[in-house]
Amino acid sequence: MDGKVAKLRGANLDIDFSSAAFGSSRCPWEEAEGAGGHKCAVKDVSICDYFCGVQFLDSVLCSYPRPALEVLGPGDMDRDRSEIEP
């Protein structure tokens, strides 16, 4: 990115796979459980344990079945783990 793109913290996302018109992907956690209602990020509420971010243009990075904090290293995150772990 060479300083041409700013990483802005504090975004409030709402992400799910509700429309097949945008692509053919489905939530792997939802498929494994055979349930509905899983969301990657819910505005003002939470972020899925498997959510690893968003890649340009609009692909969700998902680590299911391993929680994101198990697969992401310090260089993959924009803050120290102590800020996000309970």
Summary of the structure (lengths in Angstrom):
residues: 86
radius of gyration: 13.9
end to end distance: 31.7
largest distance: 43.1
contacts: 153
relative contact order: 0.17
helix: 22%
strand: 16%
